[in-house]
């Protein structure tokens, strides 16, 4: 989800999804980027992907104003076997289940 406008993507709810076996390149399985405010990411199963499971990003030049994800909840998600081992975009193996890079006021539990 890319919040690329001055008005934020607001009250986004991503719940009960199953994201699996994706070839992601440099992206992530579930990503919120830019002007996104008041969101919930809950009860999802994210597995067997070749990059990060959940990412909440800011300050990448996505939005002209308030270019960061904020005021959200990420809870009760199950993530496993997400790794760059099979991803040709990376020269080394690494992995992350939940990653915040430039986000603010996000509860992860």
ZIUR-V551691 format. One record per pair of residues at least 6 apart in sequence whose ideal C-beta (glycine too) atoms are under 6 Angstrom apart, sorted by sequence separation. I is the first residue (numbers start at 1). GAP is how many residues later the second one is. D is the distance in Angstrom with one decimal. If there is no record, write none. Layout:
BEGIN
i: (I,I)
gap: (GAP,GAP)
d: (D,D)
END
This chain:
BEGIN
i: (3,84,100,22,46,59,85,58,59,84,19,58,84,98,19,58,83,56,82,29,79,29,28,28,29,30,31,32,33,24,24,53,8,9,10,11,12,13,14,15,16,17,18,19,20,21,22,23,24,28,10,15,20,34,35,8,33,34,53,4,1,2,3,35,2,3,3,34,36,37,38,39,40,41,42,43,44,45,46,47,48,49,51,37,42,47,68,69,70,71,72,73,74,75,70,50,51,68,32,50,59,52,53,54,55,56,57,58,57,58,52,56,56,4,6,4,6,2,3,26,25)
gap: (6,6,6,7,7,8,8,9,9,9,10,10,10,10,11,11,12,13,13,17,18,20,23,24,24,24,24,24,24,25,26,26,27,27,27,27,27,27,27,27,27,27,27,27,27,27,27,27,27,27,28,28,28,28,28,29,29,29,29,30,31,31,31,31,32,32,33,33,33,33,33,33,33,33,33,33,33,33,33,33,33,33,33,34,34,34,34,34,34,34,34,34,34,34,35,36,36,36,37,37,43,44,44,44,44,44,44,44,45,45,47,47,50,58,58,59,59,60,60,63,64)
d: (4.3,4.2,5.9,5.6,4.2,5.5,4.3,6.0,5.9,5.8,4.7,2.7,5.2,5.9,5.9,5.7,4.0,4.3,5.5,5.2,3.9,4.4,5.5,4.2,5.3,4.9,4.5,5.1,4.4,6.0,5.6,4.1,4.4,4.7,5.4,5.3,4.1,4.9,4.9,4.9,5.1,4.6,4.8,4.7,4.9,4.9,4.7,5.8,4.1,4.0,5.8,5.4,4.9,3.2,3.8,4.1,5.0,4.0,4.4,5.5,5.1,5.2,3.9,4.8,5.4,3.5,4.3,5.5,4.6,5.5,4.9,4.0,5.1,4.5,5.1,5.0,4.8,4.9,4.7,5.0,4.9,4.8,5.9,5.4,5.3,5.3,5.2,4.3,4.5,4.9,5.0,4.9,4.7,4.8,5.3,5.0,5.8,5.9,4.7,3.9,4.4,4.7,4.7,4.8,4.7,4.9,5.2,2.8,5.6,5.5,5.1,4.1,5.9,5.4,5.8,5.4,4.7,5.6,5.5,5.2,4.9)
END
